[in-house]
């Protein structure tokens, strides 16, 4: 069995309509397809090489994308099929939060963030005044103090060029800002990639990527009390002992040295997330 397109593509119609604040360009193309078998299925006809592919094929002018294709068998000749492809410049609804008045290439649009909140539980190493959480002798408690906080989250979607690689998108997930971004200090914004889909939007083949940013004023680093059962003396580890010679966990000064009895230990910070530039974000 063979299936072929007869003759040239014929443009059926074209129109412009208004959708919201946008003008949508629509057009149709007609094809005559001939098969060598009267029992050829509609799916086989719709899959004929040269017939537009829904969601993939651009119109001749490049302004619209194929939204649907229909196939109807000729009423007289059963091996002849009439195929119609429908194109439109707006092929997907915009859920990105981008301003409806924007037009042209969506990869330069500025998305609008939706503000929400989420809770976060952490073990804190110091109280609100900055005092390390330890007993009056400067020793840390057996367990930390947990604090549940409400953090500000920014949800938004951004269109990005098709040239953006999957590895690049994946590499942005669970990262923090390496420098000041939108007035927020370095490492205080954590970025999450919620989803990414590649398709034609407003006649452009682009990525639509959903992001979330969560703001934590005291940054996203891990903070722990500097304690241990050894300390450094002259570059050598020495056991931390009480006045009875018993080994204990004692406070350290951030450089491995002992702290004076009664003083709290230093606080150490560690990076939990990779820090990158957020310059690719337009929010």
N, C-alpha and C positions, 0 to 999 in steps of 0.2 A: 504494500500500500504506500502511495506517495501523496503528499499534500503540497500544493503550490499556490502562490498568490498570482492571479492573472492581472496583467497590465500594471498601471501606475496607481499609487495611492490617490484617492479622491477626497478632498476636503469637503465635508458635508455642511458645516455651519460654524459660525463664530459669534460670540456675544460678550458684552461687558455688563456686569451687574454690580450693585453696591452691597457690601456686607459689612455692617457696622460703619466704621469710618474708612473702610478699604474698598478699592475697586478690584473685582475679581474678573479675570479674563478666562473665558471658556470657549472651547472649540471641539469639533468632531471630525474624525477621519473615517472614511469608509474603504473597505477592502472587499474584493471578490476572491474567494478561495475555491479551488477545484481539487477534488479528491478522486482517487481511482476506485474507491469502494463506497457503495451506497450505505454501508453500515458504520461509516466513520462516526465517532462520537464527537460531541460538542467540545469536550475537553481537548481532544486531539487537534481539532480545528483551532481552538483558542491558543494552543501551544505551537502553532505553525511558525517557523522561523520568519522573522520580519513583522509579525503581529506585535504591537506594543505590549509591554509587560506592566501590569498594574503596580503603581508605586515606584517604578524604576525608569520608564521611558519618558524622556522630555519631548515636547512638541517640536515641530520644525523650527519655530522661532525661539525656542528655549525658554519661553515664559511660563509654560504650564507643564504639569506632570499628569501622566495617565491615571485616572481614577477608576475607570471601569471599562470592560470590553464585553460586548455581546455578540453572539453568533446565531443566525437564523438560516435554516435550510431553505433553498429556493423552492417555491411552491410548485414549479413545473419540472425542474431538473434536480433530482436528488443528490447529484454529486457536486452541485454548486452551493456555496454558502455565502451569505452576506454578513460581513463582520463590521461592527462599528466600535470605534475606540473614543472614549470621552476624556477630555483633558480639562484641567482647571488650574489656575495659578495658586489658589489656596486649597491645599490638599489635606491639611491637618489643623485641628483647632490649636490655638496658642494657649498653652497652660503655663507659660514661662513667667508670667507676670510682667512681660515687656509691655511698654506703652502701646496701646492700640493705634495711636497716631503715627507710629514709626513705620517706615517703609524701606524697601531696598534690602540689601544684604543683612540678614538677621545676626550675623556674627559680630556686628559692630553695635548692636542694640545694647542698652543698659538695662539689665533686669531689675525688677523691684523686689526687695526682700520682704518676706512675711515674718513678722516678729512673733515668737512663741517662747515657751519656757519649758525646762526640764529639770528634774531633780538629780542631784549627784551626791553620793556619799563618799567621804574620804576620812582617813585617819589623820588628824591634825597634829602638828609637832609644836605649835605655839598657840597662845590664846589671841584674842583680838587686839590686845595691847602690844603683842610681839614678844611676850615672855615665854620662854621655853617651858613646855609642860614636863615638870620633874618635881621630885619631892624637895623638901627644904634643905636636904643635904646635897642637892644637885643630881641625885640619881633618877634615871627615868623610871616611870611606872611600868609594871609588868605588861600592860596592854595599853595601846594608844587610846585616844578619845575620838570616837567617831562623830562626824558632823554631817548632817544632811542639809544641802544647800540648794537653792533654786537659781539656776543659771539661765541667762538670756541666749536664745537660739535664733539664728537667722536662716530661714529656708528660702531658696530661690532656684530658678532654672536659667541656664545660660546656653545660648547657641554658640557653637565653636566650629572652626573649619574642619572639613573632612580629612585634612592632612594631619590632624591631631591623632597620634597613635594610641592604641589601646593601652600599651605599657605606660605612656605618659599619663593617661587618665587614671589608671590603677595606682600609679605612683603618687597621686595627689591625695589618696584616701588616708585618713588618720594621720594628718600632718599638722604642724603648727606654723604660724607666720614667723619667718626668720628676722623680720624687721617690723617697724611700725607700719600698720595697715589700717586705713580709715580711722586714724587717731588712737588706735589700740596698740599698746606696747607689744614688743616681741614676745612670742610664745604664750600670749593670752588668748589667742583664737585657735580653736581646733577645727579643722576642715574634714568633713566626711562626704564621700561621693555616694549618693543614695541610688542613683541609676544613671545609665547612659544609653541612648538609642540613636542609631544612624538612619537617616531617612531624608526625604525631600520635604522641606518646610518653606512655604511661600515661594516655591519654584527653585529653591536652592538646596543642594545636597549638603547637609551639615549634621553635626552632632547636636543633640539636645541633652544636656547634662544637668541632673538635679543635684544640688549641693546643700549641705547644712554647715553652718559655722556656729560654734558655741563659745561664748565669751566667758572666761574665768579671770577675774581681775588680778588674782595673785599668781597667775600663769599656770601652765599645765605640767610643770616639772614635778618630779617626785621629791618630797621633802622628808628627811628622816633625822632623828637625833644622832649625833656623832658619839656613839658609845661602844665599848668593847671590853673584853677581859684581858687585853694587853694594851700597852702604850709604847711609844717609841722613845728611846733614850740614847742619844748618840748614834742614831740610825739602827739600833738594835731593839728588837721586841722584848719587852719586859712584862712579867705577869702583873696584873692589877691586883694588889693585896690590901686588905684592911689592916688595922693596927694589931690584929691577932694573927696575921699571916694567912688569913683565908682569902682564897681567890674570889674576886667579885667582878661584877660588871660596873665599870666606872665611866665617867664623862671624859670626853676628849675635846681638844681645842680647835679641831679643824685641820691640824697639821700632825696629828698622831700623838701629841703630848698630853699629859695629864692636866686637868683643870683643878683649880684650887677647891678644896672641899667646901661645899655649900654653894658653889656657883654652878649654873646650868651648863650642860654640854653645848657645843656648837651645833648648828643645823646644816646638814649636807643636802645638796640638790643634785638630781640626776635627770637626764633627758629621757622621757618615756616615748616621745614621738619625734620623728624626723622634722627638722625645721627647714622650710623651703620658702622661696619668694612667692607671694600671693599676687604678683603683678599680672597674672593671666586672668584674674577675676575683675569683672567690670561693675560689680555691685557697689 
